[in-house]
């Protein structure tokens, strides 16, 4: 996969991979997703970002970690993750791949 939205410039943030040269590191976006932030929250925090930027940041991080799932599979799982109900006891269960209270698994 060719990454058209990820830039690496040694003159910008020490060469850290960023989103479209915006000085928003890929790691920041991936970290926000990992922390359970919804796409709308991420886009509100960084108004210059677009949905495609978030998706490509996740693809890039997965590739850097050697994950070999297809881009389509990642996109589907990402959309499912973002569509999950958000409550204080909701979490994405890696065992059964449902987005419900952990005790339901």
WOCORLIN-V506778 format. One line per field, one symbol per residue. ss: DSSP state (H for helix, E for strand, L for the rest). psi: psi as a letter, one per 30 degrees, with the letter a starting at -180 (. if undefined). burial: + if it has 9 or more other C-alpha atoms within 8 Angstrom, else -. A space follows every 50 residues. Layout:
BEGIN
ss = ???
psi = ???
burial = ???
END
This chain:
BEGIN
ss = LLLLLEELLLLLHHHLLEELLLLLEHHHHHHHHHLLLLHHHHHHHLLLLL HHHHHHHHHHHHHHLLLLLLHHHHHHHHHHHHLLLLLLLEEELLLLLLEE EHHHL
psi = kkjffkkjjffjhggkkljhgghjkeeeeeeeeefgkleeeeeeeiffll eeeeeeeeeeeeefggkglleeeeeeeeeeefflkjlfgklkjfefhlia keff.
burial = -----++++--+--+++++-+--++++-++-++---+-+--++-----+- --+++++++++++----------++--+--+--------++++-----++ ++---
END
